[in-house]
Amino acid sequence: MLGIRLQRHGETTLARQIYQRLREQMTEGRLRPGEALPSTRELSRQLAISRNTACEAYEMLQVEGFIESRPGAPTRVADGLLLDKPVSTVERSEQATCPAPPLLVDFRTGQPDLRRFPVHLWLQLMRQAAEALPREQWGYTGPEGLPGLRQEIAAWLGRSRGLGADPQNIFITAGATQALHLIADLLSVEGREILVEDPCHNGMLHVLQARGCQIRPLPVDEQGLQTERLPGGGVGAGAGAVYVTPSHQFPLGGILPASRRAALVRHAREQDLYLLEDDYDSEFRYSGAPVAPLCLMDAQRVIYIGTFSKILFPALRIGYVVLPPQLHEQWRRLRTHADVQNPPFEQAALAEYLRTRKLDRHVQRMRRLYGQRRQLLLQALAENFGRAWRPWGDAAGLHLALEFPGWNFDRSFAESAREQGIRLAPVEYYSIRKGSHADKLLLGYGHLEAEEIREGIRLLHGFMQEKGHKV
Ligand SMILES: Cc1ncc(COP(=O)(O)O)c(C=O)c1O
C-alpha cells in the first residue's frame, strides 16, 4: 500500500530503508499531514518484515518529529513537513537515499570487454614508451599530437579501411567527444543549424547543443540517414554541418548505401557545408571487411572522426580527426587554447602498439569474440522470444537494436526493468523527435560473457512477460 520496495541484501538496514522511504513520501507530499499510517503489525505484514523492524522504523520517524503517535490512536504524519524542492534536488536526494537495486544484467551500450584487454602488455608499453621518450617531448609538443602516432594512425586507416590519409591531416584528440567539441568551435556553429541523424548518440548531441547551434533532426531508417529528407536550397540553407555515422548508424545500425553517400556529398557541395563523419566502431564488423569511410568520397568536405575507445578502452581518451588542410591553422589555435595537447605517454605507447601490429591482432581477436557473442545473443532471443522480435541494422558493433512490434518502450519501461536488476535502453532514449522508434530496444552485448547473455535474455523475457503478456 505504501509502495515501499526493500533491498533485502543491501548494506542499509531494513528499518532505515523504511524510515527513508516514508520520510521522502512525507516531505514530497505523497503522505499528507495528519494521514494515518498502518499499524506496526500491519506494516510488518505488508512488507514481510519482523514487527521489531517496523517498530524501529517508526521510532526513528517519531524521534525526529516526522510522525506523532498517541496511545490508542493510529500513528499520523506530522504537520509542516512538505519541502517545496526543485526537481533536481529531489532527484539527487532520491539517488542518495534510494540506491538502485543491484544489477543482475547490464545491457549498457558502447562498452568493450575490459576484462579481455591485455593490461600487462599495455603497462609494459607505457613504461617503455615513457622511458624512451626524449626529454624535450616532456614539454609542450604541439596541438597536433605525436608525429609517430599520427604516422601510425595513417597507416592503420590505410590497412583497416582503405583510407589513404596524409599524417599531416591527422590531429590527435582526447576521444571523439572532444573532437566534436573542437569541430563545433572551428565551424562557429553557434546560432547556425546542424543537421543530425535522429535517433543519435546523446553525448554527441549534447556537445553540439552546448555549442549553441540549432539542431535539425533528420530521420533514420534501416539504411541510415534518409538523405531524401535533406533540406533543399530554401529551407535549412546556411546550415553549418551534417553529423553522420555512415559506417554503422548509432543506434539503429544501418550502413549508409553508396547512393545516399553521394547525395550527402552533393548536398555538402551545393550548400557549402562540412560532413562530420563519426566512425566510432566500424572495426567490429562480423560479416565482411569494415565499411569504407565517407571521407573517401570527398576529403575536402568530410571531417573524419575516429576513436580508440571501442577497440582499446574508453578511459584511454585518444581519438583523432582527419582534417582538410584549410582548417589546420584554426584547429591548432583552438586546441592550444582549450587543453593544449594530449599527454605524450599514452600516445607513444599507442604508436608502438600500432607499429608492432599488436593492435591489429587485438582487434582481430576481439572481433571474433564479439561476433560469437552477437550470435549467442541472437540465438538466446530466438529461443526465448520466438518470432516476436526482429534485429535491426548491420552485423557490427557492440550492441544490437531490436524491434518488438506492438510494444511501447518508454522511460518508465526502462526504469521498471532497472528495478528488476536489468539495465537496458529504449531507442526512444536517443530519439530527438519522440515516437518513431518506440517499439525498439538496445542491448549492448560486447562486454558480456556467454552465460551473462543467456541469463540476461531469460530475465528480460520473464520481465516482458510480466509487463505485457505478449512474448
Ligand atoms: C556514436 C558514438 N560517437 C562517439 C562516442 C564517444 O567516443 P569517445 O569515447 O571517443 O569520446 C560514442 C561512445 O559511445 C559513440 O557511441
The ligand as an SDF file (V2000), in Angstrom:
LIG
                    3D

 16 16  0  0  0  0  0  0  0  0999 V2000
   28.3640    7.1280  -31.8530 C   0  0  0  0  0  0  0  0  0  0  0  0
   29.3870    7.4940  -30.8350 C   0  0  0  0  0  0  0  0  0  0  0  0
   30.1410    8.5670  -31.0460 N   0  0  0  0  0  0  0  0  0  0  0  0
   31.0640    8.9500  -30.1350 C   0  0  0  0  0  0  0  0  0  0  0  0
   31.2470    8.2790  -28.9660 C   0  0  0  0  0  0  0  0  0  0  0  0
   32.2420    8.8120  -27.9520 C   0  0  0  0  0  0  0  0  0  0  0  0
   33.5080    8.3280  -28.1560 O   0  0  0  0  0  0  0  0  0  0  0  0
   34.7570    8.8020  -27.2820 P   0  0  0  0  0  0  0  0  0  0  0  0
   34.8680    7.9040  -26.1110 O   0  0  0  0  0  0  0  0  0  0  0  0
   35.9270    8.6540  -28.2120 O   0  0  0  0  0  0  0  0  0  0  0  0
   34.5620   10.2310  -26.8790 O   0  0  0  0  0  0  0  0  0  0  0  0
   30.4950    7.1530  -28.7040 C   0  0  0  0  0  0  0  0  0  0  0  0
   30.6750    6.4110  -27.4350 C   0  0  0  0  0  0  0  0  0  0  0  0
   29.9460    5.5300  -27.0600 O   0  0  0  0  0  0  0  0  0  0  0  0
   29.5470    6.7420  -29.6650 C   0  0  0  0  0  0  0  0  0  0  0  0
   28.7870    5.6550  -29.4540 O   0  0  0  0  0  0  0  0  0  0  0  0
  1  2  1  0
  2  3  1  0
  2 15  2  0
  3  4  2  0
  4  5  1  0
  5  6  1  0
  5 12  2  0
  6  7  1  0
  7  8  1  0
  8  9  2  0
  8 10  1  0
  8 11  1  0
 12 13  1  0
 12 15  1  0
 13 14  2  0
 15 16  1  0
M  END
$$$$
